[in-house]
Amino acid sequence: MINITPLRTVALACAAGALLFAGSNQASAQVGFNIQVGTPPPPPIVEHRWARPYPGAVWIAGHQEWVHGRWVWVAGYYAYPPHHGAVWVPGHYHAGYWYPGHWA
């Protein structure tokens, strides 16, 4: 029997790398993927954002992520958009699938 979890990890790492590579290009294609999880994430933890550390920083709210077969809380943080005009689209759960957050 094959354990799917390491395959998911590799797939996520490849997709994340592709997003980083695509985000560094002004004319880039968007890479999208979803993960079948079955159970919805737990309710979010209420967090308060702190002062913006540098101009142009975008707040990525804390959220649940599907990691190694379970939901894991990722605390909120500031990030620099990959290009001018980029908007953070939060991840969401729908009909048994998790759609990770991404830059658009």
N, CA, C and O atoms as CSV, one atom per row, in Angstrom:
chain,resi,resn,atom,element,x,y,z
A,1,MET,N,N,0.844,-1.187,0.000
A,1,MET,CA,C,0.000,0.000,0.000
A,1,MET,C,C,0.883,1.242,0.000
A,1,MET,O,O,1.855,1.315,0.753
A,2,ILE,N,N,0.552,2.212,-0.835
A,2,ILE,CA,C,1.345,3.432,-0.971
A,2,ILE,C,C,0.762,4.518,-0.076
A,2,ILE,O,O,-0.449,4.738,-0.049
A,3,ASN,N,N,1.632,5.182,0.646
A,3,ASN,CA,C,1.217,6.291,1.504
A,3,ASN,C,C,1.134,7.555,0.650
A,3,ASN,O,O,2.140,7.972,0.076
A,4,ILE,N,N,-0.038,8.169,0.556
A,4,ILE,CA,C,-0.279,9.330,-0.309
A,4,ILE,C,C,0.335,10.608,0.271
A,4,ILE,O,O,0.673,11.518,-0.486
A,5,THR,N,N,0.482,10.693,1.567
A,5,THR,CA,C,0.916,11.936,2.205
A,5,THR,C,C,2.228,12.466,1.633
A,5,THR,O,O,2.289,13.656,1.325
A,6,PRO,N,N,3.291,11.658,1.469
A,6,PRO,CA,C,4.519,12.203,0.887
A,6,PRO,C,C,4.297,12.706,-0.548
A,6,PRO,O,O,4.916,13.687,-0.959
A,7,LEU,N,N,3.432,12.051,-1.299
A,7,LEU,CA,C,3.153,12.504,-2.659
A,7,LEU,C,C,2.475,13.868,-2.639
A,7,LEU,O,O,2.776,14.728,-3.467
A,8,ARG,N,N,1.567,14.064,-1.701
A,8,ARG,CA,C,0.911,15.373,-1.568
A,8,ARG,C,C,1.928,16.443,-1.220
A,8,ARG,O,O,1.878,17.556,-1.743
A,9,THR,N,N,2.858,16.096,-0.328
A,9,THR,CA,C,3.878,17.056,0.081
A,9,THR,C,C,4.727,17.468,-1.116
A,9,THR,O,O,5.011,18.651,-1.298
A,10,VAL,N,N,5.129,16.506,-1.924
A,10,VAL,CA,C,5.921,16.812,-3.114
A,10,VAL,C,C,5.105,17.664,-4.083
A,10,VAL,O,O,5.621,18.626,-4.652
A,11,ALA,N,N,3.827,17.312,-4.271
A,11,ALA,CA,C,2.970,18.075,-5.179
A,11,ALA,C,C,2.822,19.515,-4.695
A,11,ALA,O,O,2.897,20.449,-5.493
A,12,LEU,N,N,2.613,19.699,-3.390
A,12,LEU,CA,C,2.487,21.046,-2.842
A,12,LEU,C,C,3.784,21.835,-2.999
A,12,LEU,O,O,3.761,23.018,-3.340
A,13,ALA,N,N,4.911,21.174,-2.749
A,13,ALA,CA,C,6.201,21.849,-2.887
A,13,ALA,C,C,6.435,22.270,-4.333
A,13,ALA,O,O,6.907,23.379,-4.585
A,14,CYS,N,N,6.112,21.404,-5.279
A,14,CYS,CA,C,6.272,21.739,-6.706
A,14,CYS,C,C,5.355,22.896,-7.091
A,14,CYS,O,O,5.768,23.814,-7.800
A,15,ALA,N,N,4.115,22.848,-6.624
A,15,ALA,CA,C,3.169,23.912,-6.944
A,15,ALA,C,C,3.622,25.232,-6.325
A,15,ALA,O,O,3.535,26.279,-6.967
A,16,ALA,N,N,4.103,25.191,-5.088
A,16,ALA,CA,C,4.576,26.414,-4.431
A,16,ALA,C,C,5.777,26.983,-5.185
A,16,ALA,O,O,5.872,28.195,-5.379
A,17,GLY,N,N,6.689,26.118,-5.606
A,17,GLY,CA,C,7.837,26.565,-6.389
A,17,GLY,C,C,7.409,27.190,-7.698
A,17,GLY,O,O,7.957,28.209,-8.118
A,18,ALA,N,N,6.424,26.579,-8.346
A,18,ALA,CA,C,5.906,27.125,-9.603
A,18,ALA,C,C,5.279,28.494,-9.374
A,18,ALA,O,O,5.448,29.401,-10.190
A,19,LEU,N,N,4.555,28.648,-8.266
A,19,LEU,CA,C,3.940,29.942,-7.957
A,19,LEU,C,C,5.006,31.001,-7.711
A,19,LEU,O,O,4.867,32.138,-8.163
A,20,LEU,N,N,6.060,30.642,-7.002
A,20,LEU,CA,C,7.133,31.601,-6.753
A,20,LEU,C,C,7.811,31.992,-8.056
A,20,LEU,O,O,8.091,33.169,-8.282
A,21,PHE,N,N,8.078,31.010,-8.917
A,21,PHE,CA,C,8.704,31.289,-10.200
A,21,PHE,C,C,7.793,32.147,-11.068
A,21,PHE,O,O,8.244,33.121,-11.671
A,22,ALA,N,N,6.517,31.791,-11.135
A,22,ALA,CA,C,5.561,32.547,-11.946
A,22,ALA,C,C,5.377,33.954,-11.385
A,22,ALA,O,O,5.208,34.906,-12.146
A,23,GLY,N,N,5.410,34.093,-10.059
A,23,GLY,CA,C,5.215,35.404,-9.440
A,23,GLY,C,C,6.356,36.364,-9.724
A,23,GLY,O,O,6.181,37.579,-9.627
A,24,SER,N,N,7.539,35.829,-10.079
A,24,SER,CA,C,8.672,36.704,-10.349
A,24,SER,C,C,8.651,37.244,-11.774
A,24,SER,O,O,9.479,38.083,-12.127
A,25,ASN,N,N,7.742,36.787,-12.573
A,25,ASN,CA,C,7.622,37.181,-13.962
A,25,ASN,C,C,6.445,38.143,-14.126
A,25,ASN,O,O,5.369,37.882,-13.588
A,26,GLN,N,N,6.619,39.243,-14.850
A,26,GLN,CA,C,5.517,40.183,-15.041
A,26,GLN,C,C,4.384,39.555,-15.842
A,26,GLN,O,O,3.217,39.733,-15.495
A,27,ALA,N,N,4.702,38.829,-16.901
A,27,ALA,CA,C,3.687,38.162,-17.715
A,27,ALA,C,C,3.736,36.680,-17.368
A,27,ALA,O,O,4.480,35.917,-17.985
A,28,SER,N,N,2.954,36.278,-16.391
A,28,SER,CA,C,3.035,34.898,-15.937
A,28,SER,C,C,1.659,34.241,-15.946
A,28,SER,O,O,0.632,34.909,-15.817
A,29,ALA,N,N,1.660,32.942,-16.099
A,29,ALA,CA,C,0.421,32.168,-16.040
A,29,ALA,C,C,0.159,31.791,-14.588
A,29,ALA,O,O,1.097,31.592,-13.816
A,30,GLN,N,N,-1.099,31.693,-14.219
A,30,GLN,CA,C,-1.447,31.319,-12.857
A,30,GLN,C,C,-1.523,29.802,-12.743
A,30,GLN,O,O,-2.119,29.135,-13.589
A,31,VAL,N,N,-0.917,29.267,-11.694
A,31,VAL,CA,C,-0.950,27.839,-11.430
A,31,VAL,C,C,-1.945,27.611,-10.310
A,31,VAL,O,O,-1.844,28.249,-9.262
A,32,GLY,N,N,-2.901,26.723,-10.503
A,32,GLY,CA,C,-3.903,26.460,-9.477
A,32,GLY,C,C,-4.003,24.976,-9.184
A,32,GLY,O,O,-3.763,24.142,-10.058
A,33,PHE,N,N,-4.352,24.656,-7.969
A,33,PHE,CA,C,-4.547,23.269,-7.585
A,33,PHE,C,C,-5.461,23.221,-6.376
A,33,PHE,O,O,-5.664,24.234,-5.706
A,34,ASN,N,N,-6.010,22.056,-6.095
A,34,ASN,CA,C,-6.808,21.872,-4.900
A,34,ASN,C,C,-6.463,20.527,-4.301
A,34,ASN,O,O,-5.856,19.682,-4.960
A,35,ILE,N,N,-6.846,20.327,-3.058
A,35,ILE,CA,C,-6.528,19.111,-2.334
A,35,ILE,C,C,-7.816,18.548,-1.758
A,35,ILE,O,O,-8.560,19.258,-1.082
A,36,GLN,N,N,-8.079,17.280,-2.021
A,36,GLN,CA,C,-9.268,16.653,-1.456
A,36,GLN,C,C,-8.990,16.333,0.007
A,36,GLN,O,O,-8.054,15.595,0.316
A,37,VAL,N,N,-9.804,16.891,0.914
A,37,VAL,CA,C,-9.578,16.692,2.341
A,37,VAL,C,C,-10.776,16.087,3.056
A,37,VAL,O,O,-10.588,15.398,4.058
A,38,GLY,N,N,-11.975,16.309,2.598
A,38,GLY,CA,C,-13.159,15.708,3.201
A,38,GLY,C,C,-13.733,16.456,4.382
A,38,GLY,O,O,-14.948,16.644,4.450
A,39,THR,N,N,-12.908,16.888,5.311
A,39,THR,CA,C,-13.430,17.560,6.504
A,39,THR,C,C,-13.137,19.058,6.437
A,39,THR,O,O,-12.027,19.454,6.079
A,40,PRO,N,N,-14.110,19.887,6.773
A,40,PRO,CA,C,-13.861,21.329,6.748
A,40,PRO,C,C,-12.870,21.740,7.842
A,40,PRO,O,O,-12.721,21.038,8.843
A,41,PRO,N,N,-12.197,22.873,7.650
A,41,PRO,CA,C,-11.241,23.325,8.666
A,41,PRO,C,C,-11.949,23.803,9.920
A,41,PRO,O,O,-13.110,24.209,9.872
A,42,PRO,N,N,-11.237,23.752,11.056
A,42,PRO,CA,C,-11.800,24.311,12.292
A,42,PRO,C,C,-11.977,25.824,12.139
A,42,PRO,O,O,-11.417,26.423,11.221
A,43,PRO,N,N,-12.750,26.439,13.030
A,43,PRO,CA,C,-12.932,27.901,12.950
A,43,PRO,C,C,-11.593,28.622,13.094
A,43,PRO,O,O,-10.688,28.122,13.763
A,44,PRO,N,N,-11.462,29.797,12.470
A,44,PRO,CA,C,-10.203,30.538,12.574
A,44,PRO,C,C,-9.989,31.083,13.988
A,44,PRO,O,O,-10.934,31.289,14.749
A,45,ILE,N,N,-8.737,31.303,14.304
A,45,ILE,CA,C,-8.349,31.915,15.575
A,45,ILE,C,C,-8.324,33.427,15.344
A,45,ILE,O,O,-7.768,33.888,14.346
A,46,VAL,N,N,-8.910,34.193,16.242
A,46,VAL,CA,C,-8.941,35.647,16.084
A,46,VAL,C,C,-7.551,36.201,16.373
A,46,VAL,O,O,-6.983,35.978,17.442
A,47,GLU,N,N,-7.021,36.926,15.398
A,47,GLU,CA,C,-5.700,37.542,15.537
A,47,GLU,C,C,-5.819,39.034,15.259
A,47,GLU,O,O,-6.751,39.482,14.591
A,48,HIS,N,N,-4.882,39.781,15.769
A,48,HIS,CA,C,-4.836,41.213,15.506
A,48,HIS,C,C,-3.565,41.508,14.739
A,48,HIS,O,O,-2.470,41.131,15.156
A,49,ARG,N,N,-3.723,42.194,13.601
A,49,ARG,CA,C,-2.526,42.511,12.824
A,49,ARG,C,C,-1.742,43.605,13.508
A,49,ARG,O,O,-2.316,44.458,14.185
A,50,TRP,N,N,-0.446,43.586,13.337
A,50,TRP,CA,C,0.424,44.600,13.917
A,50,TRP,C,C,0.786,45.620,12.838
A,50,TRP,O,O,0.352,45.505,11.692
A,51,ALA,N,N,1.577,46.607,13.213
A,51,ALA,CA,C,1.952,47.670,12.282
A,51,ALA,C,C,2.685,47.106,11.072
A,51,ALA,O,O,3.485,46.179,11.194
A,52,ARG,N,N,2.406,47.667,9.918
A,52,ARG,CA,C,3.042,47.243,8.669
A,52,ARG,C,C,4.558,47.448,8.787
A,52,ARG,O,O,5.005,48.552,9.097
A,53,PRO,N,N,5.353,46.396,8.543
A,53,PRO,CA,C,6.807,46.511,8.735
A,53,PRO,C,C,7.532,47.281,7.640
A,53,PRO,O,O,8.641,47.766,7.866
A,54,TYR,N,N,6.928,47.407,6.454
A,54,TYR,CA,C,7.556,48.140,5.359
A,54,TYR,C,C,6.470,48.553,4.366
A,54,TYR,O,O,5.424,47.908,4.300
A,55,PRO,N,N,6.698,49.610,3.596
A,55,PRO,CA,C,5.698,50.069,2.632
A,55,PRO,C,C,5.381,48.973,1.607
A,55,PRO,O,O,6.276,48.273,1.133
A,56,GLY,N,N,4.119,48.843,1.283
A,56,GLY,CA,C,3.710,47.851,0.293
A,56,GLY,C,C,3.438,46.472,0.861
A,56,GLY,O,O,2.978,45.588,0.137
A,57,ALA,N,N,3.715,46.268,2.143
A,57,ALA,CA,C,3.482,44.957,2.753
A,57,ALA,C,C,1.983,44.655,2.787
A,57,ALA,O,O,1.172,45.546,3.038
A,58,VAL,N,N,1.624,43.413,2.537
A,58,VAL,CA,C,0.227,42.979,2.527
A,58,VAL,C,C,0.029,41.972,3.665
A,58,VAL,O,O,0.820,41.043,3.824
A,59,TRP,N,N,-1.023,42.162,4.445
A,59,TRP,CA,C,-1.335,41.261,5.553
A,59,TRP,C,C,-1.983,39.983,5.013
A,59,TRP,O,O,-2.998,40.036,4.318
A,60,ILE,N,N,-1.388,38.848,5.340
A,60,ILE,CA,C,-1.958,37.536,5.027
A,60,ILE,C,C,-2.538,37.039,6.344
A,60,ILE,O,O,-1.793,36.688,7.259
A,61,ALA,N,N,-3.853,37.007,6.443
A,61,ALA,CA,C,-4.517,36.641,7.700
A,61,ALA,C,C,-4.191,35.201,8.090
A,61,ALA,O,O,-3.951,34.346,7.239
A,62,GLY,N,N,-4.190,34.959,9.400
A,62,GLY,CA,C,-3.994,33.604,9.896
A,62,GLY,C,C,-5.062,32.686,9.324
A,62,GLY,O,O,-6.198,33.106,9.106
A,63,HIS,N,N,-4.699,31.434,9.082
A,63,HIS,CA,C,-5.623,30.504,8.438
A,63,HIS,C,C,-5.230,29.055,8.709
A,63,HIS,O,O,-4.107,28.767,9.123
A,64,GLN,N,N,-6.150,28.177,8.475
A,64,GLN,CA,C,-5.889,26.747,8.579
A,64,GLN,C,C,-5.302,26.261,7.260
A,64,GLN,O,O,-5.732,26.705,6.196
A,65,GLU,N,N,-4.332,25.359,7.311
A,65,GLU,CA,C,-3.751,24.719,6.119
A,65,GLU,C,C,-3.815,23.211,6.324
A,65,GLU,O,O,-3.667,22.729,7.446
A,66,TRP,N,N,-4.033,22.474,5.255
A,66,TRP,CA,C,-4.069,21.013,5.296
A,66,TRP,C,C,-2.644,20.511,5.135
A,66,TRP,O,O,-2.064,20.629,4.055
A,67,VAL,N,N,-2.062,19.939,6.218
A,67,VAL,CA,C,-0.671,19.482,6.215
A,67,VAL,C,C,-0.616,18.055,6.758
A,67,VAL,O,O,-1.055,17.792,7.878
A,68,HIS,N,N,-0.084,17.153,5.968
A,68,HIS,CA,C,0.099,15.755,6.376
A,68,HIS,C,C,-1.174,15.141,6.964
A,68,HIS,O,O,-1.133,14.471,7.996
A,69,GLY,N,N,-2.290,15.376,6.301
A,69,GLY,CA,C,-3.534,14.733,6.704
A,69,GLY,C,C,-4.266,15.363,7.868
A,69,GLY,O,O,-5.159,14.741,8.444
A,70,ARG,N,N,-3.903,16.600,8.233
A,70,ARG,CA,C,-4.624,17.272,9.321
A,70,ARG,C,C,-4.567,18.786,9.122
A,70,ARG,O,O,-3.708,19.296,8.402
A,71,TRP,N,N,-5.487,19.493,9.764
A,71,TRP,CA,C,-5.511,20.954,9.705
A,71,TRP,C,C,-4.485,21.525,10.674
A,71,TRP,O,O,-4.397,21.082,11.819
A,72,VAL,N,N,-3.715,22.499,10.223
A,72,VAL,CA,C,-2.687,23.149,11.039
A,72,VAL,C,C,-2.889,24.659,10.933
A,72,VAL,O,O,-3.086,25.181,9.836
A,73,TRP,N,N,-2.842,25.361,12.059
A,73,TRP,CA,C,-3.005,26.814,12.065
A,73,TRP,C,C,-1.704,27.485,11.629
A,73,TRP,O,O,-0.630,27.174,12.145
A,74,VAL,N,N,-1.814,28.412,10.670
A,74,VAL,CA,C,-0.695,29.231,10.219
A,74,VAL,C,C,-1.009,30.652,10.662
A,74,VAL,O,O,-1.998,31.237,10.221
A,75,ALA,N,N,-0.172,31.211,11.533
A,75,ALA,CA,C,-0.408,32.556,12.066
A,75,ALA,C,C,-0.300,33.604,10.959
A,75,ALA,O,O,0.421,33.412,9.980
A,76,GLY,N,N,-1.020,34.711,11.124
A,76,GLY,CA,C,-0.991,35.798,10.157
A,76,GLY,C,C,0.396,36.412,10.043
A,76,GLY,O,O,1.187,36.374,10.986
A,77,TYR,N,N,0.677,36.976,8.878
A,77,TYR,CA,C,1.988,37.568,8.624
A,77,TYR,C,C,1.886,38.582,7.487
A,77,TYR,O,O,0.903,38.608,6.746
A,78,TYR,N,N,2.910,39.409,7.365
A,78,TYR,CA,C,2.999,40.350,6.256
A,78,TYR,C,C,3.876,39.750,5.166
A,78,TYR,O,O,4.848,39.050,5.447
A,79,ALA,N,N,3.518,40.036,3.916
A,79,ALA,CA,C,4.307,39.561,2.777
A,79,ALA,C,C,4.381,40.674,1.740
A,79,ALA,O,O,3.533,41.565,1.699
A,80,TYR,N,N,5.399,40.603,0.915
A,80,TYR,CA,C,5.540,41.558,-0.164
A,80,TYR,C,C,4.942,40.936,-1.417
A,80,TYR,O,O,5.326,39.824,-1.780
A,81,PRO,N,N,4.014,41.614,-2.094
A,81,PRO,CA,C,3.406,41.051,-3.306
A,81,PRO,C,C,4.458,40.739,-4.371
A,81,PRO,O,O,5.460,41.447,-4.473
A,82,PRO,N,N,4.240,39.686,-5.165
A,82,PRO,CA,C,5.230,39.302,-6.176
A,82,PRO,C,C,5.353,40.308,-7.323
A,82,PRO,O,O,6.374,40.337,-8.009
A,83,HIS,N,N,4.321,41.133,-7.537
A,83,HIS,CA,C,4.389,42.171,-8.566
A,83,HIS,C,C,3.372,43.256,-8.233
A,83,HIS,O,O,2.456,43.042,-7.439
A,84,HIS,N,N,3.547,44.424,-8.850
A,84,HIS,CA,C,2.657,45.561,-8.597
A,84,HIS,C,C,1.212,45.191,-8.957
A,84,HIS,O,O,0.951,44.639,-10.026
A,85,GLY,N,N,0.296,45.495,-8.067
A,85,GLY,CA,C,-1.117,45.217,-8.302
A,85,GLY,C,C,-1.573,43.830,-7.889
A,85,GLY,O,O,-2.755,43.510,-8.006
A,86,ALA,N,N,-0.649,42.996,-7.405
A,86,ALA,CA,C,-1.032,41.641,-6.984
A,86,ALA,C,C,-1.933,41.719,-5.752
A,86,ALA,O,O,-1.743,42.570,-4.883
A,87,VAL,N,N,-2.904,40.828,-5.690
A,87,VAL,CA,C,-3.862,40.770,-4.586
A,87,VAL,C,C,-3.823,39.372,-3.993
A,87,VAL,O,O,-3.801,38.385,-4.728
A,88,TRP,N,N,-3.814,39.281,-2.655
A,88,TRP,CA,C,-3.831,37.983,-1.995
A,88,TRP,C,C,-5.262,37.446,-1.969
A,88,TRP,O,O,-6.175,38.127,-1.501
A,89,VAL,N,N,-5.455,36.237,-2.467
A,89,VAL,CA,C,-6.753,35.556,-2.440
A,89,VAL,C,C,-6.654,34.475,-1.369
A,89,VAL,O,O,-5.894,33.520,-1.536
A,90,PRO,N,N,-7.409,34.602,-0.261
A,90,PRO,CA,C,-7.307,33.615,0.814
A,90,PRO,C,C,-7.755,32.228,0.357
A,90,PRO,O,O,-8.588,32.090,-0.539
A,91,GLY,N,N,-7.181,31.203,0.997
A,91,GLY,CA,C,-7.594,29.838,0.720
A,91,GLY,C,C,-9.024,29.622,1.207
A,91,GLY,O,O,-9.516,30.352,2.067
A,92,HIS,N,N,-9.682,28.609,0.644
A,92,HIS,CA,C,-11.041,28.317,1.089
A,92,HIS,C,C,-11.360,26.835,0.894
A,92,HIS,O,O,-10.748,26.146,0.078
A,93,TYR,N,N,-12.323,26.379,1.662
A,93,TYR,CA,C,-12.788,24.995,1.621
A,93,TYR,C,C,-14.140,24.976,0.930
A,93,TYR,O,O,-15.009,25.796,1.228
A,94,HIS,N,N,-14.319,24.029,-0.003
A,94,HIS,CA,C,-15.605,23.913,-0.688
A,94,HIS,C,C,-15.819,22.465,-1.128
A,94,HIS,O,O,-14.994,21.898,-1.845
A,95,ALA,N,N,-16.917,21.883,-0.699
A,95,ALA,CA,C,-17.356,20.549,-1.142
A,95,ALA,C,C,-16.271,19.479,-1.014
A,95,ALA,O,O,-16.071,18.675,-1.925
A,96,GLY,N,N,-15.572,19.475,0.123
A,96,GLY,CA,C,-14.577,18.434,0.373
A,96,GLY,C,C,-13.191,18.718,-0.168
A,96,GLY,O,O,-12.301,17.875,-0.055
A,97,TYR,N,N,-12.989,19.895,-0.757
A,97,TYR,CA,C,-11.682,20.250,-1.311
A,97,TYR,C,C,-11.159,21.524,-0.665
A,97,TYR,O,O,-11.926,22.432,-0.344
A,98,TRP,N,N,-9.838,21.580,-0.477
A,98,TRP,CA,C,-9.163,22.764,0.039
A,98,TRP,C,C,-8.462,23.451,-1.129
A,98,TRP,O,O,-7.677,22.828,-1.844
A,99,TYR,N,N,-8.751,24.736,-1.317
A,99,TYR,CA,C,-8.143,25.548,-2.356
A,99,TYR,C,C,-7.192,26.524,-1.652
A,99,TYR,O,O,-7.658,27.492,-1.051
A,100,PRO,N,N,-5.879,26.298,-1.708
A,100,PRO,CA,C,-4.913,27.141,-0.983
A,100,PRO,C,C,-4.942,28.601,-1.446
A,100,PRO,O,O,-5.308,28.903,-2.581
A,101,GLY,N,N,-4.547,29.492,-0.538
A,101,GLY,CA,C,-4.446,30.907,-0.869
A,101,GLY,C,C,-3.371,31.125,-1.923
A,101,GLY,O,O,-2.441,30.328,-2.046
A,102,HIS,N,N,-3.504,32.214,-2.686
A,102,HIS,CA,C,-2.546,32.507,-3.741
A,102,HIS,C,C,-2.605,33.985,-4.128
A,102,HIS,O,O,-3.560,34.690,-3.801
A,103,TRP,N,N,-1.573,34.434,-4.825
A,103,TRP,CA,C,-1.530,35.797,-5.353
A,103,TRP,C,C,-2.229,35.823,-6.707
A,103,TRP,O,O,-2.036,34.928,-7.530
A,104,ALA,N,N,-3.036,36.845,-6.932
A,104,ALA,CA,C,-3.704,37.007,-8.238
A,104,ALA,C,C,-3.437,38.393,-8.770
A,104,ALA,O,O,-3.906,38.738,-9.855
